[in-house]
Amino acid sequence: MKSGQFKTTNIYVASIIAVKHEIEPAYHLNGSIVEFAFPASDKLYQTLTDFHSGGMVEAYRYAETIKRLRADMYKKKKGEETRNEILQQVPQTF
């Protein structure tokens, strides 16, 4: 079992992880570069292997995730809150 975080600046890799694992990345600003961070796990690394070997994913979900992560990336660069950060502030009422 892997521990720690997996970080990438590649929006396409981040998007495939977000789609396959149904999780949102944490965003880290490193100078002018935004890093997408996910909890590291054996399953995550298997997803990366599948992706680089031509693995399949639903095209619509993948494209929408790329657009959402790109928008969040630009917000983070401008110092604004990302969608994920805003959602974390909303109290859960169910």
C-alpha positions in Angstrom: 0.0 0.0 0.0 1.4 3.4 -1.0 1.1 6.3 1.4 1.4 10.0 1.1 0.3 12.1 -1.8 0.6 11.7 -5.6 1.2 15.1 -7.2 1.0 16.0 -10.9 1.0 19.1 -13.0 -0.6 17.1 -15.9 -4.3 18.0 -16.1 -5.0 14.9 -18.2 -3.6 12.6 -15.6 -5.3 14.5 -12.8 -8.6 14.2 -14.8 -8.4 10.5 -15.3 -7.7 10.0 -11.6 -10.6 12.2 -10.6 -13.0 10.3 -13.0 -11.9 6.8 -12.1 -11.7 7.4 -8.3 -14.5 9.9 -8.1 -12.4 12.3 -6.0 -11.5 15.9 -6.3 -7.8 16.8 -6.2 -6.2 19.2 -3.7 -4.6 22.1 -5.5 -1.2 23.3 -4.5 0.4 26.5 -5.9 4.1 26.0 -6.5 5.3 29.4 -7.8 3.2 29.9 -10.9 2.5 26.2 -11.4 -0.6 24.4 -10.0 -0.1 20.9 -8.8 -3.0 18.5 -8.5 -2.6 16.2 -5.4 -4.4 12.9 -4.6 -4.0 10.4 -1.8 -1.5 7.8 -3.0 -2.6 4.2 -3.2 -2.0 1.1 -5.2 -5.3 1.6 -7.0 -4.2 5.1 -8.1 -1.0 3.7 -9.5 -2.9 1.0 -11.3 -5.1 3.7 -12.8 -2.0 5.5 -14.1 -0.7 2.3 -15.6 -4.0 1.7 -17.3 -4.1 5.3 -18.6 -0.7 5.2 -20.1 -1.5 1.8 -21.7 -4.6 3.2 -23.5 -7.2 2.5 -20.8 -10.8 3.5 -21.5 -13.0 6.0 -19.7 -16.3 7.6 -20.5 -15.5 10.4 -22.9 -18.1 12.9 -21.7 -17.1 12.6 -18.0 -13.4 12.9 -18.9 -13.9 16.0 -21.0 -16.1 17.7 -18.4 -13.5 16.9 -15.7 -10.7 18.4 -17.8 -12.8 21.6 -18.2 -13.6 21.8 -14.5 -10.0 21.2 -13.3 -8.7 23.7 -15.8 -11.2 26.3 -14.5 -10.2 25.5 -10.9 -6.5 25.7 -11.9 -6.9 29.2 -13.2 -8.9 30.3 -10.1 -6.1 29.0 -7.9 -3.5 30.9 -9.9 -5.5 34.1 -9.5 -5.8 33.5 -5.7 -9.5 32.7 -5.9 -11.2 29.7 -4.2 -11.7 26.6 -6.2 -15.0 24.8 -6.6 -13.8 22.1 -4.2 -12.7 24.6 -1.5 -16.1 26.3 -1.7 -18.0 23.0 -1.4 -16.0 22.1 1.7 -17.3 25.3 3.4 -20.9 24.4 2.9 -22.4 22.6 5.9 -23.7 19.1 5.2 -27.4 19.1 6.1 -28.4 15.5 5.2 
